[in-house]
Amino acid sequence: MPQILIKLIEHLQADDLGMQELAALISTDAGMTTKILAVSNSSAYHRNSRTVGLEQSLVTLGTDMIKTLVISESVFQTFNNFPHSGSTDLRAFWKSSLTAAVIARELAKKMEYAQVEEAYLAGLLHNVGRLALLATAPKEYAFNFCARDDEDLCAVEQRTLQITHSEAGAWLVERWHLDSFLADSVLYHHEPSSRLAQAHPLIRIVRVAHLLSTRDVDQEEVRGALGLCGLEEDDVGRLLALASRQVDKSAAHLGIDLTGADDVPQPPAYAPQVMQDPVQQRLSEEVRNLVLVSEVGQAFARQQGENGLLESMTRSARILFDFDNTVILLENPTGHALVGMPTGEQQRIAEFSIPLEKGNAVADAAIERRLAFVRRDQPSLGLAEEQLFRMLGTDSLVCLPLVSGARCLGVMVGGLASWQVASCQKRERFMQSFGAQAASALETALAERGYARRQIAHVAEEYREASRRVVHEVNNPLSIIKNYLSVLDDKLAKREPVVGEMSILNEEIDRVGQLINGLADLKPTPVNRATDASKVVDDVLRLFRATDFVPPGVHVAVDMHGAPSDIEGDADILKQILVNLVKNAVEALGGSGRINISNRGHVNRERKLYLELVVSDTGPGMSPEVLANLFSPVRSTKEGPHHGLGLSIVHGLVKQLGGLISCRSGSAGTTFEILLPARSSANMIASAPAQAVDSV
């Protein structure tokens, strides 16, 4: 479909197309711009010798004429390029189409139908399926392309090609994915008027426009259809005269020669009697079905999302098998029932379910994986079938199981008239192949939905884990802040200076803010900066010593001086590591013992230079069970929901700095050895004394 026509329809559906928008749209298409300029400068509109530009041309023609030209020219450009259209006399075809378009627009105005241009387009396209059949089967359809457009033509098309021009046209329009009843209006323009009394206005408009634009039509049939659009017989002559004038004018502007269109003969439709070998006929049908199924499968694969796929399945089934209405029931997660899936106008089906148990025709089709036909007058119908008959408004149902491999995903239920059942049964294998293609596409969509759910669950779990980590880490500075507030209270009571304590409080409050802000980043980005590890150790000890957190019986010894202590990494991260390790060591000592923090200098491991920091205590050591899961989140013997996370967080922080951590523990105590990337590794390796580099 031409892009200019797609955009025009979008604007018309949004009801926001003014002259400015029309000008912007037309200026993007060189061919359309040329057409508009040619019409506006023609003798019908232009009175002087000066040539006018596009903007003046649009003002001269007016909005309605511009819309008509854009729609008509786009359609003619598209379908005149169909195969074999150049070698076929299209005068009668285009005159009938233009007449139907003009009548449809006038009927839309009379009925106050909001989308007047949509009605014009629907009338213009209502018989485009005939061009499609000519392009697809020129040999078989060449004679009937010019045949009289009546019910006999549809019957001959169905018998010779297994598809009518109404179905072919609707199939084409469906592929444009318009948010409209345009395809339905094309599909049902040969339906008896009695069936369309409650149909959508666009369907009724196109039905009446088709009858009034057709030569040699049954006048009784016309009279029976007038009520669909509120017309009287006296209106017909006036409407046809108006259409004739506008068609001649439009044809002249579009450069279409309709001279002699009424003289083109329109013989009755003809179906030659072909004595075909039954085996050959069956083989041809199977090949045709394979091609159709392949095309359907490709159409399903192009759909985006589960809802789009379900919509495509129901549309395709309605066109291919002439279902009046279609619903889809899928197996629920427990596998005990079939649940309705809302599509299009069938929204209430979402509240409908059928237990998967024997004795129910729809459930039996799913359980036995076979096609089933159900009639309204069939004895002992269950309540579920009666509800489906009422929902679909038909007297027969086709239950098509959606089978993929060894699994039945659900059932498609189509409604149709009883007289259609016999022809539908002849296409059973085709319907089963259609069901298999639909099931395969649906299984892929369901798998993608399951993957998306797993991804969401994974992100949610990561966020929960990050939240637990932040809550755990925030407790450390909050404990320090709480203790410092106590110290601050004592000093203020004694009127002692509190500058140092206030500085520490500010630092810890900032750290709390940084930890909480880090919650937004599930995977924090490492910050590469130079840090003096000795200064960080001093800051950590200052935090602990100035409060009551370290009991009097616990001695903390530090040996950080006399060796290089610069690392590549963020000071706040190193601070978190040391706070956790010292806090754990204090708790392990239980009121008495010794904690050592030392700098063992540089270590060369796998051609990378690290600084080794050691935090050890003289506590009772860890049990083998705890050591086995040391750096994983485990349930701690401490109280509180977030205990047991400390060492797993330490491990993650060390990795974030690009370092390594190991632990030794026994009855004499526990030692953590941390390797952190030394600053300017390459330069320091070159200049470091031999005794400062330990080979590991």
PyMOL commands that set and color helices and strands:
alter all, ss='L'
color gray80, all
select helices_A, chain A and resi 3-14+19-26+30-40+54-61+63-79+91-110+116-125+128-136+138-145+151-161+165-174+182-187+193-196+201-213+219-229+233-254+261-263+278-301+305-321+348-351+361-368+383-392+418-425+428-493+499-520+533-545+571-589+624-628+646-656+681-687+690-692
alter helices_A, ss='H'
color red, helices_A
select strands_A, chain A and resi 325-331+337-341+353-355+372-375+396-404+407-416+530-532+554-559+566-568+593-605+608-617+660-666+669-677+693-695
alter strands_A, ss='S'
color yellow, strands_A
deselect
rebuild
show_as cartoon
